[in-house]
Amino acid sequence: MALTQQEVIQWVKHLQKESKEAYTTATDLYKSKRYHFALFFCHLAVEKIIKAYHLLKHRVFALPIHDLILLIKKSGFKTDEKNLEQLVEINTFNIKARYEDYKREFYKKATSGYAKEWIEITSDLLKLMSKNP
């Protein structure tokens, strides 16, 4: 069921706010040297902004999933190969930060430099995806 324009605007603002909060949490976690959790919140920030874009464009909620590649394709957001590759990497932050068997491996990968790089990439992606369709 399609939402009214007023409902769309209300929900888009909500998702955008949640995306900003998730990004702020990512930067705070980075400052406290909790790099693997910072990266998880980068994923969450990007997921929320893609879902906001989808809602704005289609007037229906995006699928209740966490796969950024599927979400970006379903949203219709046009992006280049470089951004898709970045989303593939950010997609791993969700799985690897959640499940114990991946955490140890991911914890080693999530160094200060790696996290800083991906927080900056996340910031760039959020700016790109925050534009209206």
N, C-alpha and C positions, 0 to 999 in steps of 0.2 A: 504494500500500500504506500503510495506516494504521500509525502508529508506536505503540509501547507508551506507557503513561502516563509511565514512567520516562524513555524516550527523548524524549518531548515536553518534559518538564520540563528535561532536560539541554540540549536545543537552544534552548528558549525563553530560558533563562538565558544561553546563549552569545550569542544574537542581541541580547538586552538589553544585555549587556556591550559588544558591538561597537557598538551604537547609542550608548551612553554615551561610548565611546572616540572615535567619529566626532564627536560633539558637542564633546567636549573639544578635539579637533584643530581643529574649526571656530573655537572661541574663541581657541585659541592662534594660529591663522593670522590671525584678526582683529587680535589684539594686535601681530602682526608686519607688519600693513598689507598682507597678501596676501588682499584682500577677495574676489576672484573664487574663489579656492580655498577660502576659508572657507565660501562659499555652497555650493560643491560638496559639502563635508563635511556641511553642513546637510541636503542632499538625502539623502546616504548614511545619516545618523542616522535620518531619518524612514523611509526605505525599510526599514531593519533592524527598526524597532519595529513597522511594519505587518506585516512578515513574521513577527515573533514572535507578534503577535496572531492572525494567520491560522493559524499552527501550533497555538497554544493552543486555538483554537476548532474547527478542523477535523481536527486530528491528522495532517495531511499538510503537506508543504512547499508554500509559495506558488510560483507560477510563477517561473522564473528570468529575470525581467524587471526593468526599472527604472522603468516607468511608474507613478507613485504613484496616479494616478486609477484605473487598471485594478486595481492591487493592493488599494486600499481597497475597491473595489466587490466584488472576489472574496473579500475577507476577511469581508465582512458587517458591518464596523464602521459603526455609525450615527453620522453626523456632519451638521452643519448646512451651509447654503449658504456661510456665511462661511469655514468651515474648508476646504470644497472649493475655493473660490476661492484660498485660501492655498496649497493643495496644487498647484493649477494653476501658480501662480507658482514655487513651489519645484521643481516638475518641470522647469522651464526651466534650473535651475542645473546639472543633470546634463549636458544636451546642450551648453549654451553654454560651460561650463567645460572641456569635453573637446576640442571640434573647433576647429581653427585659424580657420576662416572665421567662426565665431561669437565667438571669443575677443576680438577687438578691440572689437566692439560691446558685448559683455558687460562687458569690462574698464572701459569708460567708464561703464556703468550701475552697476557694483559699487563705489560710493563708500563712504566710512566710514559715513555716515549710513544709507545703504540697507542695507549689510551688518549694521550694528548692529540695525536694525529687524527684519531677517529672522532674525537669530540669536535675538532675543527671541521672535518668533513661533514659531520652531522649538522653543524651550524649552517654550512653552505647549502646542504640539501633542504634543510628546513626553510631557509630563505627562498630557495627556488620553488619549493612546493607550496609555499604560502600565497603565491600569486593566484589570482582568480582565473578560472578556466576561460 
